[in-house]
Structures are given as C-alpha cells and as structure tokens.
Amino acid sequence: MVGNSAELKNVIIFNHCETPHYNYVGDSILGFHAHMGAGSITSNIKADRTNIIVKGEAEEFVTGRRKIGAILGDWTEVGCNAVLNPGTIVGQRSMVYPTSCVRGVIPADAIVKNTGEIKAKN
C-alpha cells in the first residue's frame, strides 16, 4: 500500500508492503510485509555524491553506483521518522526504532534502537 504524500522513485515493492504516508523511498527494495512508519526515509545518495559502499560487519561491498537506497527484508518494521542511509540493508523480521538514523547491514531478527544500539530479538 502506498499512502498519502508518499514519494517513490525506482522502487521494487513486494506484496503487502506498506509506505502509508509522508515517506520518501528512492532506489530501494521493500520486502514482503515490510512496513515504513510515517515520515521514514530511504536516503539514496551520499552528500558528497560518491559511489555507495555497503558496510557489513566483516566486509565492504563496493556497488559502483551513486544511488542506492535501502533493502528491507520480509516482515521488517521501520519506525516513524527513521532515516535509512544509502546502502542500508535491514534483515528479515528486524525492527528500526522511530527517529533512528541507520546505516550498514542490520542482521535478521534484530532491533535497532535510536542510540545506534543493535540487539537481538527475544
């Protein structure tokens, strides 16, 4: 579902995904039943306009692309007014707390708190 005042650009949206209102989603993939809270954003370009490098825990992935938003796994929840920086990957069933600013690779079944702390779900 795409709601009021949501802006989408070059996005793959799987079934039952929700971007209900006031979202910007650019150059991203939103998984099955992924949900973006009101005002959440996938930033798709770095401030210095250089190519995006996805930074995982142990390695980096050079994309060769200037614009990449976020990849949200199935059943992910992104809280209101959260910002997913360019190249962010959020694993399945993970949750990003409201007003968080996230980058890198978030594993499946994790919770990202707005302090940047990542915890495993119980």
Sequence and secondary structure as in RCSB ss.txt:
>XXXX:A:sequence
MVGNSAELKNVIIFNHCETPHYNYVGDSILGFHAHMGAGSITSNIKADRTNIIVKGEAEEFVTGRRKIGAILGDW
TEVGCNAVLNPGTIVGQRSMVYPTSCVRGVIPADAIVKNTGEIKAKN
>XXXX:A:secstr
 EEET EEES EE TT BEEES EEES EE TT EE TT EE  B TT    EEE SS EEE   SB  EEE TT
 EE TT EE TTEEE TT EE TT EE SEE TTEEE TTS EEE  
